[in-house]
């Protein structure tokens, strides 16, 4: 082999070829489908706890909610001439909305979670362009649509009989039910109990906490939002009540943990930066405190999340991620 050929081969061997491609360059392997189905699986402990305490009556409610969400997704995609495929997002919306429904809806009222899911997918999600382009959380939007349209039906379905009361109705007056100690009531709220009435997903805080921690460990949701959300609510409640047990009872009652871990953490409707997520969670917690204590509404989680979703673009605008290598000007 000639010397010039040998040199050319050596040059080719030592040459480093650069491939220009779009970011991200380091991929974690997490797809939309994997994240959505993981979230759905992490909701099953809460569904199981609700079946244990409320019976099998809750399964048709959740099932109808899921069917409505998937059917609305299919029809919307067909009308927009897009290919329909099960990425799991409609399933998650249906499950979360189903868990926000009251457990004592009659079979003749199953149209309500169905319509709520259709509204959540068709109006709140697909009308804005579909997955990743929606401004508000579909599940929270669908629930508020039902609450504002059929409040009477929902209020009568939280408890088995009208004379009973939900935990928040006791705690909003800073009182506990007669005949039960504070610690016992606190444990019942955390673990679940037959006398704890509320939404389907409020049957056990422990079940929601288990699912939320798994998602955080997998990296599918950011810990900053639930921590700042629940922490802000608890701090403000403690400053008013000056009672630790009553504050914890207020945190465990209602849909705070469901909202903090499974609704407020939606990637499309929450801020992009770390400090943005903290500010988002603080805003949600402050709004829940104001609505629960000073407003006429018993629960405020869905309202607070929808309101803070509206401010997400503003938060992202003022708390931008600085480009790599950019230096801040002194002075």
C-alpha positions in Angstrom: 0.0 0.0 0.0 1.3 3.4 -0.9 2.2 5.9 1.7 -0.4 8.5 0.6 -3.2 5.8 0.8 -2.0 4.8 4.2 -2.1 8.4 5.4 -5.6 8.9 4.0 -6.9 5.8 5.8 -5.3 7.0 9.1 -6.9 10.4 8.6 -10.3 8.8 8.1 -9.9 6.6 11.2 -9.0 9.6 13.4 -11.7 11.8 12.0 -14.6 12.6 14.4 -17.9 12.9 12.7 -20.5 15.3 14.2 -24.2 14.6 13.8 -26.5 17.6 14.2 -29.9 16.6 15.6 -32.8 18.3 17.4 -32.8 18.2 21.2 -33.2 16.5 23.6 -29.8 14.8 23.0 -29.9 12.7 26.2 -33.1 10.6 26.3 -34.4 9.0 29.5 -36.7 6.5 27.8 -39.9 7.9 29.3 -42.6 8.3 26.7 -46.1 10.0 27.0 -47.7 6.6 27.0 -45.4 5.2 29.7 -46.0 8.3 32.0 -49.7 8.3 31.5 -50.2 4.6 32.1 -47.9 4.8 35.2 -50.1 7.6 36.6 -53.2 5.5 35.9 -51.7 2.5 37.8 -50.8 4.8 40.7 -54.5 5.8 41.0 -55.6 2.2 41.6 -54.7 2.2 45.3 -57.1 5.1 45.8 -59.8 3.2 43.8 -59.2 0.1 45.8 -59.5 2.0 49.1 -62.7 3.6 47.9 -64.1 0.2 46.9 -63.2 -1.1 50.4 -65.0 1.7 52.2 -67.8 2.6 49.9 -68.4 -0.7 48.1 -68.6 -1.7 44.5 -71.0 1.1 43.8 -68.1 3.4 42.9 -66.8 1.2 40.0 -69.6 2.1 37.5 -69.1 5.8 38.3 -65.4 5.6 37.5 -66.0 3.3 34.5 -68.5 5.7 32.9 -66.2 8.6 33.4 -63.3 6.7 31.7 -65.6 5.6 28.8 -66.8 9.2 28.3 -63.2 10.5 28.2 -62.0 7.9 25.7 -65.1 8.2 23.5 -64.8 12.0 23.4 -61.1 11.7 22.5 -61.9 9.4 19.7 -64.7 11.5 18.2 -62.7 14.7 18.5 -59.6 13.2 16.8 -61.7 11.9 14.0 -63.5 15.3 13.5 -60.1 17.0 13.4 -58.9 14.3 10.9 -56.1 13.2 13.2 -55.0 9.6 13.9 -56.5 8.3 17.1 -54.2 6.3 19.4 -54.4 5.4 23.0 -51.6 7.5 24.6 -53.2 7.1 28.1 -54.0 10.8 28.6 -57.8 10.3 28.2 -57.7 7.3 30.5 -56.0 9.4 33.2 -58.5 12.3 32.8 -61.4 9.9 33.1 -59.9 8.2 36.2 -59.1 11.5 38.0 -62.5 12.9 37.2 -64.2 9.7 38.3 -62.3 10.0 41.6 -63.6 13.6 42.0 -67.2 12.4 41.8 -69.4 11.7 44.8 -69.7 8.0 45.7 -73.4 7.9 46.2 -74.6 8.8 42.7 -77.5 6.6 41.7 -77.4 4.5 38.5 -79.9 6.9 36.9 -77.4 9.8 37.5 -74.4 8.1 35.8 -74.9 10.5 32.9 -73.2 13.2 35.0 -69.6 11.8 35.1 -70.0 10.9 31.5 -70.9 14.5 30.5 -68.2 15.8 32.7 -65.6 13.7 31.0 -66.9 14.6 27.5 -66.6 18.3 28.4 -63.1 17.8 29.9 -61.8 16.2 26.7 -63.7 17.9 24.0 -63.8 21.5 25.4 -60.9 21.9 27.9 -58.4 19.7 26.0 -59.1 19.1 22.3 -60.6 22.6 21.6 -57.2 24.1 22.4 -55.3 21.7 20.1 -55.1 18.5 22.1 -52.4 17.0 24.4 -49.8 19.5 25.6 -51.7 22.5 24.3 -54.5 22.8 26.8 -54.5 25.8 29.1 -56.4 24.3 32.0 -56.4 20.8 33.6 -59.1 18.8 31.8 -60.2 16.8 34.9 -60.5 20.0 37.1 -62.4 21.8 34.3 -64.8 18.9 33.8 -65.5 18.7 37.5 -66.1 22.4 37.8 -68.5 22.2 34.8 -70.5 19.6 36.6 -70.3 21.4 39.9 -71.6 24.7 38.5 -74.2 23.0 36.4 -75.6 20.3 38.7 -74.5 21.4 42.2 -77.7 20.1 43.8 -77.2 16.6 42.5 -73.5 16.5 43.6 -74.2 17.8 47.1 -76.9 15.2 47.7 -74.5 12.4 46.6 -71.5 13.1 48.8 -73.1 11.2 51.8 -75.5 8.2 52.0 -78.2 10.3 53.8 -78.8 14.0 53.9 -78.4 14.3 57.6 -74.7 13.2 57.4 -71.9 15.7 56.9 -68.6 15.6 55.1 -65.3 16.1 57.0 -64.8 19.6 55.6 -68.3 20.7 56.7 -67.1 19.9 60.3 -63.7 21.4 59.9 -64.7 24.6 58.3 -66.4 25.5 61.5 -63.2 24.4 63.4 -65.2 21.6 65.1 -65.0 17.8 65.1 -67.8 15.3 65.1 -69.3 14.5 68.5 -68.2 11.3 70.1 -64.8 10.9 68.5 -61.4 12.1 69.7 -59.2 14.3 67.5 -56.5 11.7 67.1 -59.0 9.0 66.1 -60.6 11.3 63.5 -57.2 12.2 62.2 -56.2 8.6 61.7 -59.6 7.8 60.1 -59.0 10.7 57.6 -55.5 9.4 56.8 -56.2 5.7 56.6 -59.9 5.8 55.7 -63.0 4.9 57.5 -66.7 4.2 57.1 -67.8 7.5 58.6 -65.5 9.5 56.3 -67.7 10.9 53.5 -66.6 12.9 50.5 -65.4 12.3 46.9 -64.5 8.8 45.7 -60.8 9.7 45.7 -60.9 11.0 49.3 -61.5 7.6 50.9 -57.8 7.3 52.0 -55.0 9.8 52.0 -52.5 7.0 52.5 -53.5 5.4 49.2 -53.1 8.7 47.3 -49.8 9.4 49.0 -48.4 6.0 48.0 -49.3 6.6 44.4 -47.8 10.1 44.5 -44.5 9.0 46.0 -44.1 6.3 43.4 -44.6 8.9 40.6 -42.0 11.2 42.2 -39.5 8.4 42.6 -40.0 7.5 38.9 -39.4 11.2 38.0 -42.8 11.4 36.3 -44.1 14.3 38.5 -42.1 17.1 40.2 -42.0 17.0 44.0 -42.0 20.8 44.2 -45.6 21.3 43.4 -47.2 18.9 45.9 -44.8 19.9 48.6 -45.4 23.7 48.2 -49.1 23.2 47.6 -49.8 21.1 50.7 -47.2 23.0 52.8 -48.6 26.4 52.1 -52.2 25.2 52.9 -51.0 23.7 56.1 -49.0 26.7 57.2 -51.8 29.1 56.7 -54.3 26.8 58.4 -52.0 26.5 61.4 -51.5 30.2 61.7 -55.3 30.6 61.9 -56.2 27.6 64.0 -53.1 27.3 66.3 -54.0 23.6 66.5 -51.7 21.0 64.9 -54.2 18.1 65.0 -57.0 20.2 63.5 -54.7 21.5 60.8 -53.6 18.0 59.8 -57.3 16.9 59.8 -58.0 19.8 57.4 -55.2 18.8 55.2 -56.3 15.1 55.1 -60.0 16.0 54.4 -61.2 16.9 51.0 -59.4 16.5 47.7 -56.1 18.3 48.6 -53.8 15.2 48.1 -55.6 14.1 44.9 -55.2 17.6 43.5 -51.7 18.2 44.7 -50.2 14.9 43.3 -52.4 14.0 40.3 -54.0 17.3 38.9 -51.7 20.2 39.7 -48.6 18.3 38.5 -49.8 18.0 34.9 -46.9 19.0 32.7 -48.9 20.9 30.1 -50.6 23.2 32.6 -47.9 23.7 35.2 -44.8 26.0 35.0 -41.5 24.8 33.4 -38.9 26.0 35.9 -38.2 24.8 39.4 -39.0 28.1 41.1 -42.0 28.5 38.8 -43.4 25.2 40.2 -42.8 26.3 43.7 -44.6 29.6 43.1 -47.4 27.7 41.4 -47.8 25.4 44.4 -47.8 28.3 46.8 -50.5 30.0 44.8 -52.7 26.9 44.8 -52.2 26.4 48.5 -53.1 30.1 49.3 -56.2 29.9 47.1 -57.4 26.7 48.8 -57.0 28.3 52.2 -58.9 31.5 51.2 -61.7 29.5 49.5 -62.1 27.0 52.3 -62.1 29.5 55.2 -63.5 32.7 53.8 -65.6 31.7 50.7 -68.9 30.0 50.5 -67.5 26.9 48.7 -66.7 24.0 51.0 -63.9 22.7 48.8 -61.5 24.8 46.8 -58.8 22.5 45.2 -60.3 22.4 41.7 -60.9 26.2 41.7 -57.4 26.9 42.9 -55.7 24.7 40.3 -57.8 26.2 37.4 -57.0 29.7 38.5 -53.2 29.0 38.8 -53.3 27.2 35.4 -54.3 30.6 34.0 -51.3 32.3 35.5 -48.8 29.5 34.3 -47.8 31.4 31.1 -47.1 34.5 33.2 -45.0 32.6 35.7 -43.0 31.0 32.8 -42.5 34.5 31.3 -40.9 36.0 34.4 -39.1 32.9 35.7 -37.4 31.8 32.5 -34.6 29.2 32.4 -31.4 31.0 31.6 -29.7 29.6 28.4 -26.6 27.6 29.1 -23.5 29.8 29.2 -25.4 33.1 29.5 -24.0 35.4 32.2 -26.1 37.7 34.3 -25.1 41.4 33.9 -23.7 42.9 37.1 -25.5 46.0 38.3 
